[in-house]
Amino acid sequence: MSAKLTIIFFILICFEIGLLLVILPWLPHPAWSENYLLYLAADKLHWPWLASIMTSGFFRGAVSGLGLLNIMLGAWEIRQFKKTVRTLQIERRSKGADSDALDAATVSDHRPAGASQSE
């Protein structure tokens, strides 16, 4: 059940980030070009070209393209849902078997019975 929830949350995050990256660069308010922190960083770094690149339409398109890739990743995960869940469950079982083997290989505690475990 936890593997299914993990994949479902991953899919939701992909869609949420994707939609935000597609929509936010093109919203009129707050304007993408009115970013005080961007201009401050460009001024402090002495890179005036940074602000002009970040506010260009090409950069906005690139950010929207990353958003579309996130949405496509979410759609791909929906199509591969059962396979991904099965893979996660198999990995979890194999890691559980590895930790059991490590527990069996640990050195036993030879302290006297009166000694506390937190030492």
C-alpha positions as CSV (number, residue, x, y, z in Angstrom):
1,M,0.0,0.0,0.0
2,S,2.8,2.4,0.8
3,A,4.4,1.8,-2.6
4,K,1.1,2.8,-4.3
5,L,0.8,6.0,-2.2
6,T,4.4,6.9,-3.0
7,I,3.8,6.6,-6.7
8,I,0.5,8.5,-6.5
9,F,2.1,11.4,-4.6
10,F,5.0,11.4,-7.1
11,I,2.4,11.7,-10.0
12,L,0.6,14.5,-8.2
13,I,3.8,16.4,-7.6
14,C,4.8,16.0,-11.3
15,F,1.5,17.4,-12.4
16,E,1.5,20.3,-9.9
17,I,5.0,21.4,-10.7
18,G,4.4,21.0,-14.4
19,L,1.3,23.1,-14.4
20,L,3.0,25.8,-12.3
21,L,6.0,25.9,-14.7
22,V,3.7,26.1,-17.7
23,I,1.4,28.8,-16.4
24,L,3.5,31.1,-14.1
25,P,5.9,32.6,-16.7
26,W,3.0,33.9,-18.7
27,L,0.7,35.3,-16.0
28,P,0.3,39.1,-16.1
29,H,0.3,39.6,-12.4
30,P,2.8,39.2,-10.8
31,A,4.8,40.0,-13.9
32,W,7.8,37.7,-14.6
33,S,9.9,40.7,-15.4
34,E,9.2,42.5,-12.1
35,N,11.4,40.3,-9.9
36,Y,13.2,42.4,-7.4
37,L,15.5,39.5,-6.2
38,L,16.5,38.8,-9.8
39,Y,17.6,42.4,-10.4
40,L,19.4,42.5,-7.0
41,A,21.3,39.3,-7.8
42,A,22.3,40.5,-11.2
43,D,23.5,43.8,-9.7
44,K,25.5,42.1,-6.9
45,L,27.1,39.6,-9.2
46,H,27.8,42.3,-11.8
47,W,26.0,40.2,-14.5
48,P,23.6,42.6,-16.2
49,W,22.9,40.0,-18.9
50,L,21.4,37.7,-16.3
51,A,18.2,39.8,-15.8
52,S,17.8,40.3,-19.6
53,I,18.0,36.5,-20.3
54,M,15.7,35.6,-17.4
55,T,13.0,38.0,-18.6
56,S,13.2,37.1,-22.3
57,G,10.5,35.1,-24.0
58,F,12.9,32.4,-24.9
59,F,13.6,31.7,-21.2
60,R,9.9,31.7,-20.4
61,G,9.4,29.2,-23.2
62,A,12.2,27.0,-21.8
63,V,10.6,27.1,-18.3
64,S,7.2,26.2,-19.9
65,G,9.0,23.4,-21.8
66,L,10.3,22.0,-18.5
67,G,6.7,22.1,-17.2
68,L,5.5,20.1,-20.2
69,L,8.2,17.5,-19.5
70,N,7.0,17.2,-15.9
71,I,3.4,16.7,-17.1
72,M,4.6,14.1,-19.6
73,L,6.5,12.3,-16.8
74,G,3.4,12.2,-14.7
75,A,1.4,10.8,-17.6
76,W,4.1,8.2,-18.2
77,E,4.1,7.2,-14.5
78,I,0.3,6.7,-14.7
79,R,0.7,4.4,-17.7
80,Q,3.5,2.5,-15.9
81,F,1.8,2.5,-12.5
82,K,1.5,-1.2,-11.9
83,K,5.0,-2.0,-13.1
84,T,6.5,0.8,-10.9
85,V,4.6,-0.4,-7.8
86,R,5.8,-4.0,-8.4
87,T,9.4,-2.8,-8.8
88,L,9.2,-0.8,-5.6
89,Q,7.7,-3.7,-3.7
90,I,10.4,-6.1,-4.9
91,E,13.2,-3.6,-3.9
92,R,11.7,-3.1,-0.5
93,R,11.5,-6.9,0.1
94,S,15.1,-7.4,-1.1
95,K,16.3,-4.6,1.2
96,G,14.4,-6.2,4.1
97,A,16.1,-9.5,3.4
98,D,19.5,-7.7,3.4
99,S,18.8,-6.0,6.7
100,D,17.7,-9.4,8.2
101,A,21.0,-10.9,7.1
102,L,22.9,-8.0,8.6
103,D,21.0,-8.4,11.9
104,A,22.0,-12.0,12.0
105,A,25.7,-11.1,11.4
106,T,26.0,-8.6,14.2
107,V,28.3,-9.3,17.2
108,S,26.4,-10.1,20.3
109,D,26.6,-7.8,23.4
110,H,28.8,-9.3,26.1
111,R,28.3,-6.6,28.7
112,P,27.2,-7.6,32.2
113,A,23.5,-7.8,32.9
114,G,23.4,-4.7,35.0
115,A,24.8,-2.4,32.3
116,S,22.4,-0.2,30.5
117,Q,21.7,-0.4,26.8
118,S,22.2,3.3,26.2
119,E,25.9,3.3,26.9
